[in-house]
């Protein structure tokens, strides 16, 4: 999985695998899912992150694996 934060566009993108995405769907205002040809979610984009998450949380990322 790859995570990218674009500060200029205020967008956070989670790339779940490397397969080509062929369709995108905005499931809620500012939340976009990318799908591959098998209808699997391969990417998640969150727009307007600064309005959704406290700025201090964007400075560091923590991952937990269960």
C-alpha distances in whole Angstrom, upper triangle without the diagonal:
4,7,10,14,17,20,22,21,20,17,13,10,7,6,5,6,9,12,14,15,18,19,18,20,21,21,22,24,21,18,17,15,14,15,15,19,18,18,14,12,9,9,11,13,16,19,21,19,22,24,22,21,23,23,23,20,18,19,17,14,14,11,13,13,15
4,7,10,13,16,19,18,17,14,11,8,6,5,7,8,9,13,14,15,18,19,18,20,20,21,22,23,19,17,16,15,14,16,16,20,20,20,16,14,11,9,11,12,14,17,19,17,20,22,20,19,21,21,21,18,16,17,15,12,13,12,15,15,18
4,7,10,13,16,15,14,11,7,6,5,6,9,11,13,15,17,16,20,20,18,19,19,20,20,20,17,15,15,14,14,17,18,22,22,21,18,15,12,10,10,10,11,14,16,13,16,19,17,16,18,17,17,14,12,13,12,10,12,11,14,15,19
4,6,10,12,11,11,8,6,5,7,8,11,13,14,17,17,17,20,20,18,19,19,20,20,20,16,15,14,15,15,18,19,23,24,23,20,17,14,11,11,9,11,12,14,12,14,17,16,15,17,16,17,14,11,12,12,11,14,14,17,19,22
4,6,9,9,7,6,4,6,9,11,15,17,18,20,20,19,22,21,19,20,18,20,19,18,15,14,15,16,17,20,22,26,27,25,22,19,17,13,12,10,10,10,11,9,11,14,14,13,14,12,14,12,8,10,11,11,14,15,19,21,24
4,6,6,6,5,6,8,12,14,17,19,19,21,21,20,22,21,19,20,19,21,20,18,14,15,15,17,17,21,23,26,28,26,24,21,18,15,14,11,11,10,10,10,11,14,15,14,16,13,15,14,11,12,14,14,17,19,22,24,28
4,6,5,7,8,11,15,17,20,23,23,25,25,23,26,25,22,22,21,22,21,19,15,17,17,20,21,24,26,30,31,29,27,24,22,18,16,13,12,11,10,9,9,12,14,13,14,11,13,13,9,11,13,14,18,20,24,26,29
4,6,8,11,13,17,19,22,24,24,26,25,24,25,24,22,23,21,23,22,19,16,17,18,21,21,25,27,30,32,30,29,25,23,20,18,15,14,11,11,11,11,14,16,16,16,14,16,17,13,14,17,18,22,24,27,29,33
4,5,9,11,15,17,21,23,23,24,23,21,22,21,18,19,17,19,18,16,12,14,15,17,18,22,24,28,29,27,26,22,21,17,15,12,11,8,8,9,10,12,14,15,16,14,17,17,14,16,18,18,22,23,27,29,32
4,7,10,14,16,20,22,23,25,24,22,24,22,19,19,17,18,17,14,11,13,14,17,18,22,25,28,29,27,25,22,20,17,14,11,9,6,5,6,6,9,10,11,13,11,14,13,10,13,15,16,19,21,24,26,29
4,7,10,13,16,19,19,21,20,18,20,19,16,16,14,16,15,13,9,10,11,13,15,18,21,24,26,23,22,18,17,13,10,7,6,5,6,6,8,11,11,11,14,13,15,14,11,14,15,15,18,19,22,24,26
4,7,10,13,16,17,19,19,17,20,18,15,16,14,15,15,14,11,10,11,12,13,17,19,23,24,22,19,16,14,10,8,6,5,7,8,7,10,12,11,11,14,13,15,12,10,12,13,12,15,15,18,20,23
4,6,10,12,13,15,15,14,16,15,13,14,14,15,15,15,12,10,9,10,10,14,16,20,20,18,16,13,11,7,6,4,6,9,11,10,14,16,14,14,17,17,18,15,13,15,15,13,15,15,18,19,22
4,6,9,11,13,14,13,16,16,14,15,15,15,16,17,14,11,11,10,10,13,14,18,18,17,14,10,8,5,5,6,9,12,15,13,16,18,16,16,18,18,19,16,14,16,15,13,14,13,15,16,18
4,6,7,10,11,10,14,14,13,15,16,17,18,19,16,14,12,10,9,11,12,16,16,15,12,9,6,4,7,9,12,15,18,16,20,21,20,19,22,22,23,20,17,19,18,15,16,15,17,17,19
4,7,9,11,11,14,15,14,16,17,17,19,21,18,15,13,11,10,10,11,14,14,13,10,8,5,6,8,11,14,17,20,19,22,24,21,21,24,24,25,21,20,21,20,17,17,14,16,15,17
4,6,9,10,13,15,15,17,19,20,22,24,21,18,16,13,11,11,10,13,13,13,10,9,6,8,11,14,17,20,23,22,25,27,25,25,27,27,28,25,23,24,23,19,20,17,18,17,19
4,6,9,12,14,15,18,20,21,24,25,23,20,17,14,12,11,10,12,13,14,12,11,8,9,13,15,19,21,24,24,27,29,27,27,30,29,30,27,24,26,24,22,22,20,22,20,23
4,6,9,12,14,17,19,21,23,25,23,20,17,14,10,9,7,9,10,11,10,10,7,10,13,16,20,22,26,25,29,30,28,29,32,31,32,29,27,29,27,25,25,23,24,23,25
4,6,9,12,15,18,20,22,24,22,19,16,13,9,8,6,8,10,11,11,11,8,10,14,15,19,21,25,25,28,30,28,29,32,32,33,30,28,29,29,26,27,25,27,26,28
4,6,8,11,14,16,19,20,18,16,12,10,6,5,4,7,10,9,9,8,7,8,11,13,16,18,22,22,26,27,25,27,30,30,32,29,26,29,28,25,27,25,26,26,27
4,7,10,14,16,19,20,19,17,13,11,7,6,5,6,10,9,10,10,10,11,13,15,18,20,23,24,28,28,27,29,32,32,34,31,29,31,31,29,30,28,30,29,31
4,7,10,12,16,17,16,14,10,8,6,5,7,8,11,9,10,10,10,10,12,13,16,17,21,22,26,26,25,27,30,31,33,30,28,31,30,28,29,28,29,29,30
4,7,9,12,13,12,10,7,6,4,6,9,11,13,10,11,9,10,9,9,10,13,14,17,19,22,22,21,23,27,27,29,27,25,28,28,26,27,26,27,27,29
4,6,9,10,10,8,5,5,7,8,12,14,15,11,12,10,12,11,10,10,12,13,17,18,21,21,19,22,26,27,29,26,25,28,28,26,27,26,27,28,29
4,6,7,7,6,4,6,9,11,15,17,18,15,15,12,14,12,10,9,10,10,13,15,18,18,16,19,23,24,26,24,23,26,26,24,26,25,27,27,29
4,7,8,6,6,7,10,12,16,18,18,14,14,12,14,13,10,11,11,12,15,16,19,18,16,19,22,24,26,24,23,26,26,24,25,24,25,26,27
4,6,5,7,10,13,15,19,22,22,18,18,15,17,15,12,11,10,10,12,14,16,15,13,16,20,22,24,22,21,25,25,24,25,24,26,27,28
4,6,8,11,15,18,21,24,24,21,21,18,19,16,13,11,9,8,10,12,14,12,12,15,18,20,23,21,20,24,25,24,25,25,27,29,30
4,6,10,13,16,20,23,24,20,20,16,17,14,10,8,6,5,7,9,12,11,10,13,17,18,21,19,17,21,22,21,23,23,25,27,28
4,7,10,13,17,20,20,17,16,13,14,11,7,6,5,6,9,10,13,13,11,14,17,19,21,18,17,21,21,19,21,21,22,24,25
4,7,10,14,17,17,14,13,10,11,8,6,5,7,8,12,13,16,16,15,17,20,21,24,21,19,22,23,21,22,22,23,24,26
4,7,10,13,14,11,10,6,8,6,5,6,9,11,15,15,19,19,17,19,23,23,25,22,21,24,24,21,22,21,22,22,24
4,7,10,11,9,8,6,6,5,6,8,11,14,17,18,21,22,20,22,25,26,28,25,23,25,25,22,23,22,23,23,25
4,7,8,5,5,5,6,7,9,12,15,17,21,21,25,26,24,25,29,29,31,28,26,29,28,25,26,24,25,24,25
4,5,5,6,7,6,9,12,15,18,21,24,24,28,29,27,28,32,32,33,30,28,31,30,27,27,25,26,25,26
4,5,7,10,10,13,16,18,22,24,28,28,32,32,30,32,35,36,37,34,32,34,33,30,31,29,29,28,29
4,5,9,10,13,16,19,22,25,29,29,32,33,30,32,35,36,37,34,32,35,33,30,30,27,28,26,27
4,7,9,12,14,17,20,22,26,26,30,30,27,29,32,33,35,32,30,33,32,29,29,26,27,25,26
4,6,9,11,15,18,21,24,24,28,28,25,26,30,31,32,29,27,30,29,25,25,23,23,22,22
4,6,8,11,14,17,21,20,24,24,22,23,26,27,28,25,24,26,25,22,22,20,21,20,21
4,7,10,14,17,20,20,23,24,22,23,26,26,27,24,22,25,23,20,21,19,20,19,21
4,7,10,13,17,16,20,21,19,19,23,23,24,21,19,22,21,18,19,17,19,19,21
4,7,10,13,13,16,17,15,16,19,20,21,18,17,20,19,16,18,16,18,19,21
4,6,10,10,13,14,13,14,17,18,20,17,15,18,18,16,18,18,20,21,23
4,7,6,10,11,9,11,14,15,17,15,13,16,17,15,17,18,20,22,24
4,5,9,9,9,11,14,14,17,16,13,17,18,17,20,21,23,25,27
4,5,6,7,9,12,12,15,14,12,15,17,17,20,21,24,26,29
4,5,5,6,9,9,12,10,9,12,14,14,16,18,21,23,26
4,6,6,7,6,10,10,8,11,14,15,18,20,23,25,28
4,6,8,9,12,12,11,15,17,17,20,22,24,27,29
4,7,9,12,10,11,14,16,15,17,19,21,24,25
4,6,8,7,7,11,12,12,14,16,18,22,23
4,5,6,7,10,11,13,15,17,20,23,25
4,5,5,7,10,12,15,18,20,24,26
4,5,6,8,10,13,16,19,22,25
4,6,6,7,10,13,15,19,21
4,6,7,10,13,16,20,22
4,7,10,14,17,20,23
4,7,10,13,17,20
4,7,10,13,16
4,7,10,13
4,7,10
4,6
4
